[in-house]
Amino acid sequence: MKNANAFVCNIDSMTPVQRVRYRELTGMLKESARVENLPNGYRLNLPGNLWMQAAEFVTLERLCCPFLTFNLGMRENSAHLELTGEEGVREFLQHELGLPS
């Protein structure tokens, strides 16, 4: 059984400019999302106008956390972003992104 400590975020894989933008995007998405717990991660339900920001977030997040699986979709006027992975990823995301338990 993996735990949240088994996953390591390598934030140094981003440039300083990318890290600033990553923090901006993380705050924007967390503030606007309706968060759903998934057995192996989270689903962020977002307003459709944040789809591009969600895509940019995925581009940066995968640099530091390549062990995550991303699913970004759009339906009518809403977007969703799923962040999932192996057992323990949900706990890791709780800690790293401050998502609810």
N, C-alpha and C positions, 0 to 999 in steps of 0.2 A: 504494500500500500504506500503510494507516494504521499507526501505532505507538501504544504505550501513552501517549505524550505528546500524542497527538491528542485524547484524551478528558480532560475536566476535571471534577473533582468540585467542586460548589459547596456545601460543607458549611455555608456561611452561610445557605443556604436553610432551614435548620432553626433552631428556637429553641434557646436554651441547654439547656432541659429535654429537648427532643427529641434533642439531640446526646448527652446523658448516656445516655438510654434506648437510642439507636442503638448506642453503644459496648457497653452491657450485652448487647443482643441479638446483636451481632456476635460477642462472646466466647462467649456461650452456644451459638450455632449452630455456630461453628467447633469448639468443644470437643466437641460431640456428633455432628458430621457425619462420615460416611464420604464423602470427596470423590472424585468422578470427573471426569476431564478430558473436555471436549467440544471438538470442533474450534473452536467459536466461543464458548467459555465454560466453565462448570462446572456440575455437578449435585451438590447436597448431599443425601445420603440421611440422613434424620433419623428419630429415634423419633417415632411418631405423636403422642405427647403434646406435641410442640413445634410442631405445625401452627399454632396461634394465634400463637406467637412468630414463626414464619416469616412469617406474614401481616403482622404488625406491622412486622417488619423491611422487607418489601417496601414497605409504606406510607411508611416513612421513607426508604429507599434511593432510591425514585423521585423524591423531592424534590431530592436532590443530584445524582443521576445519571440524568436522564430518557432518556439514550441507551441504557440497558439494557433488555432484554426479560426478563420474568419469567414463569416457569411454575411454579405451585405446585399440587401434587397430593397425593392420599392414596390408599393402597391397603392394605386390611387394617389392620395396626398400624404402618405406616410412612408417612412423608411424604417428599416430595422437593421441592426447590426448584432450578430451573434458572435461572441467570443467564447470559444470552447477549447477543450483539450483533454488530456489524460486526467485520471483521478488526481485530485488535489489542486487542479487549476482554478476551480471556483474560489477556494480559500486564498490562493495566491492573488487572484484578482481583487478579492475583498481587501486584502492588505495593500497591494500596490496602487490600485485605482480608487480605493475608498468606497467600493460598492457595498450595498447593504447585504446582510447575511440572510 
